[in-house]
Amino acid sequence: MVVMILEKVSPSLRGELTRWLLELKTGVFVGNVSALVRDKLWHMICMKLKTGAGLMVFNAAREQGYEIRTHGPTSRTPEDFDGLILMKIPLKEKTKSKTTAKEFPAVEPLPPPESPATLEG
């Protein structure tokens, strides 16, 4: 099984892929093709991608049972940690919080506990 996710690609490239794969959602393709066809499709995608990006997940004889390939500027990148593939998500720069003191007023402190003498009666 093969899953391909393409971002910012031409409609003609998406149309070519629908000859072999099913487009579930815009830019998301799935299908069951041979390794040769899969590699030729990936090569075609890499050649025709201009400013877009592509990600492909397919069955492989690995611990996780699949392999990931990417091409172009993707928001997440696969990282291999001793045979385990994890997706690396870049940290975003911290921005100033949009919440203000008016939205979340300060909590007043609790009164001091009463002395034991007044509790007994």
VOBA-1610 file (N, C-alpha, C; in pm, whole numbers, padded with zeros to 5 digits, always signed):
BEGIN
Met+00084-00117+00000Met+00000+00000+00000Met+00089+00124+00000Val+00043+00227-00068Val+00116+00353-00080Val+00022+00468-00046Val+00073+00563+00032Val+00001+00687+00059Val+00093+00801+00020Met+00041+00893-00062Met+00118+01011-00103Met+00040+01135-00065Ile+00109+01230-00004Ile+00048+01357+00033Ile+00126+01467-00038Leu+00057+01541-00122Leu+00121+01646-00201Leu+00062+01782-00164Glu+00149+01882-00154Glu+00107+02018-00121Glu+00150+02112-00231Lys+00062+02201-00270Lys+00091+02306-00368Lys+00145+02247-00500Val+00069+02155-00557Val+00109+02094-00685Val+00006+02129-00792Ser+00045+02114-00915Ser-00043+02149-01027Ser-00155+02046-01042Pro-00269+02090-01093Pro-00379+01996-01118Pro-00340+01888-01218Ser-00250+01920-01311Ser-00210+01818-01410Ser-00133+01703-01343Leu-00049+01735-01245Leu+00024+01630-01173Leu-00074+01545-01092Arg-00168+01610-01027Arg-00269+01535-00952Arg-00349+01445-01046Gly-00380+01495-01165Gly-00453+01416-01263Gly-00375+01295-01310Glu-00244+01313-01330Glu-00160+01199-01371Glu-00159+01091-01264Leu-00153+01131-01139Leu-00148+01032-01030Leu-00278+00954-01018Thr-00391+01015-01059Thr-00519+00943-01048Thr-00529+00826-01146Arg-00433+00812-01236Arg-00431+00694-01324Arg-00397+00568-01245Trp-00319+00584-01138Trp-00274+00468-01059Trp-00325+00469-00916Leu-00356+00587-00864Leu-00393+00598-00723Leu-00528+00668-00709Leu-00593+00648-00597Leu-00721+00710-00567Leu-00695+00837-00486Glu-00753+00950-00530Glu-00735+01076-00457Glu-00848+01088-00355Leu-00816+01064-00227Leu-00916+01067-00121Leu-00961+01209-00088Lys-00867+01298-00089Lys-00889+01439-00059Lys-00788+01514-00144Thr-00805+01642-00164Thr-00712+01716-00248Thr-00569+01694-00202Gly-00488+01634-00288Gly-00347+01612-00259Gly-00316+01487-00179Val-00417+01408-00141Val-00394+01285-00064Val-00432+01166-00152Phe-00333+01083-00184Phe-00352+00970-00274Phe-00320+00840-00201Val-00394+00735-00236Val-00370+00604-00177Val-00390+00498-00285Gly-00312+00390-00275Gly-00326+00283-00373Gly-00236+00166-00340Asn-00251+00061-00420Asn-00172-00059-00403Asn-00103-00086-00536Val+00023-00046-00547Val+00099-00062-00671Val+00229-00136-00639Ser+00294-00185-00744Ser+00421-00254-00725Ser+00530-00154-00685Ala+00641-00206-00636Ala+00753-00120-00595Ala+00808-00044-00714Leu+00810-00106-00832Leu+00860-00040-00952Leu+00771+00079-00989Val+00641+00058-00990Val+00547+00166-01023Val+00555+00275-00917Arg+00561+00236-00791Arg+00573+00333-00681Arg+00695+00422-00700Asp+00810+00362-00729Asp+00933+00439-00747Asp+00927+00528-00870Lys+00865+00481-00977Lys+00852+00564-01098Lys+00757+00681-01072Leu+00649+00657-00998Leu+00558+00766-00963Leu+00629+00870-00876Trp+00706+00823-00780Trp+00778+00915-00691Trp+00881+00997-00770His+00949+00932-00864His+01046+01003-00948His+00975+01111-01031Met+00859+01077-01086Met+00782+01173-01165Met+00738+01291-01078Ile+00694+01262-00956Ile+00653+01369-00864Ile+00770+01461-00834Cys+00884+01404-00803Cys+01002+01485-00769Cys+01046+01571-00887Met+01031+01521-01009Met+01069+01599-01127Met+00971+01713-01155Lys+00843+01691-01124Lys+00741+01791-01159Lys+00708+01887-01046Leu+00756+01860-00926Leu+00731+01953-00815Leu+00815+02078-00836Lys+00753+02192-00832Lys+00828+02317-00846Lys+00844+02382-00710Thr+00736+02436-00658Thr+00742+02497-00525Thr+00669+02413-00422Gly+00608+02306-00465Gly+00530+02222-00375Gly+00617+02125-00296Ala+00548+02038-00223Ala+00616+01939-00141Ala+00541+01808-00149Gly+00613+01700-00124Gly+00552+01568-00128Gly+00602+01478-00017Leu+00513+01391+00028Leu+00547+01292+00130Leu+00486+01160+00087Met+00563+01053+00096Met+00515+00921+00057Met+00543+00823+00171Val+00441+00743+00203Val+00453+00637+00303Val+00418+00506+00233Phe+00502+00405+00252Phe+00477+00277+00185Phe+00526+00161+00271Asn+00473+00042+00244Asn+00512-00079+00316Asn+00660-00107+00295Ala+00727-00148+00403Ala+00868-00183+00394Ala+00899-00285+00503Ala+01005-00363+00481Ala+01047-00465+00577Ala+01131-00398+00686Arg+01066-00323+00770Arg+01131-00253+00883Arg+01054-00287+01010Glu+01107-00242+01121Glu+01041-00267+01249Glu+00899-00210+01251Gln+00882-00089+01198Gln+00750-00026+01198Gln+00660-00075+01085Gly+00718-00138+00985Gly+00639-00191+00875Gly+00619-00093+00760Tyr+00677+00025+00769Tyr+00664+00123+00662Tyr+00788+00211+00655Glu+00798+00284+00544Glu+00908+00378+00523Glu+00847+00509+00475Ile+00916+00619+00501Ile+00868+00752+00463Ile+00973+00820+00376Arg+00927+00882+00267Arg+01014+00965+00184Arg+00950+01103+00172Thr+01032+01207+00168Thr+00981+01342+00148Thr+01061+01410+00038His+01000+01511-00022His+01067+01592-00123His+01010+01732-00114Gly+01098+01831-00114Gly+01054+01969-00107Gly+01041+02017+00036Pro+00998+02141+00052Pro+00989+02201+00186Pro+00863+02156+00261Thr+00875+02050+00337Thr+00761+02001+00416Thr+00767+02059+00556Ser+00651+02070+00620Ser+00647+02127+00755Ser+00701+02030+00859Arg+00702+01903+00828Arg+00754+01800+00920Arg+00854+01714+00844Thr+00957+01671+00914Thr+01059+01588+00849Thr+01078+01459+00927Pro+01092+01346+00857Pro+01116+01220+00928Pro+01260+01212+00977Glu+01277+01164+01099Glu+01409+01144+01160Glu+01419+00999+01203Asp+01532+00936+01172Asp+01555+00797+01208Asp+01630+00791+01340Phe+01567+00729+01441Phe+01629+00710+01572Phe+01646+00560+01595Asp+01764+00509+01559Asp+01796+00366+01574Asp+01690+00276+01511Gly+01650+00310+01389Gly+01553+00228+01317Gly+01409+00268+01338Leu+01382+00358+01431Leu+01247+00405+01457Leu+01231+00542+01392Ile+01136+00553+01301Ile+01115+00680+01230Ile+01014+00763+01308Leu+01055+00883+01344Leu+00968+00979+01412Leu+00962+01105+01329Met+00851+01177+01338Met+00837+01302+01264Met+00884+01418+01350Lys+00973+01498+01294Lys+01028+01614+01363Lys+00944+01736+01326Ile+00890+01801+01428Ile+00810+01921+01408Ile+00892+02039+01457Pro+00922+02136+01370Pro+01004+02249+01415Pro+00930+02334+01518Leu+01005+02387+01614Leu+00945+02473+01714Leu+00911+02608+01653Lys+00797+02660+01692Lys+00758+02792+01645Lys+00816+02896+01739Glu+00845+03013+01684Glu+00896+03120+01769Glu+00787+03163+01865Lys+00828+03193+01987Lys+00731+03237+02087Lys+00680+03376+02051Thr+00551+03392+02060Thr+00491+03522+02035Thr+00431+03574+02165Lys+00409+03703+02171Lys+00350+03761+02291Lys+00210+03705+02308Ser+00176+03677+02432Ser+00045+03623+02462Ser-00061+03729+02434Lys-00171+03686+02376Lys-00278+03780+02346Lys-00374+03795+02464Thr-00358+03716+02567Thr-00445+03728+02682Thr-00403+03846+02767Thr-00499+03910+02827Thr-00471+04026+02911Thr-00520+04000+03051Ala-00484+04089+03141Ala-00526+04075+03280Ala-00677+04090+03292Lys-00740+04164+03202Lys-00885+04181+03206Lys-00956+04050+03175Glu-00899+03969+03088Glu-00961+03841+03053Glu-00949+03740+03167Phe-00836+03744+03237Phe-00812+03653+03348Phe-00774+03735+03471Pro-00873+03778+03551Pro-00839+03861+03667Pro-00758+03781+03769Ala-00680+03855+03843Ala-00598+03792+03946Ala-00688+03733+04054Val-00649+03620+04107Val-00725+03553+04212Val-00684+03615+04345Glu-00787+03650+04426Glu-00757+03708+04557Glu-00704+03598+04648Pro-00607+03631+04735Pro-00555+03529+04826Pro-00660+03487+04928Leu-00649+03364+04974Leu-00741+03313+05075Leu-00712+03379+05209Pro-00815+03396+05294Pro-00790+03453+05427Pro-00707+03355+05509Pro-00633+03406+05607Pro-00552+03316+05690Pro-00642+03219+05767Pro-00593+03098+05793Pro-00675+03001+05867Pro-00702+03050+06009Glu-00819+03011+06059Glu-00855+03051+06195Glu-00771+02973+06295Ser-00750+03035+06411Ser-00668+02969+06513Ser-00746+02853+06573Pro-00679+02750+06626Pro-00747+02633+06682Pro-00838+02669+06799Ala-00807+02774+06875Ala-00888+02810+06992Ala-01028+02851+06949Thr-01042+02921+06839Thr-01175+02965+06796Thr-01254+02852+06734Leu-01188+02751+06686Leu-01259+02638+06626Leu-01322+02548+06731Glu-01259+02537+06849Glu-01309+02444+06951Glu-01432+02500+07019Gly-01448+02626+07023Gly-01571+02671+07070Gly-01588+02760+07176
//
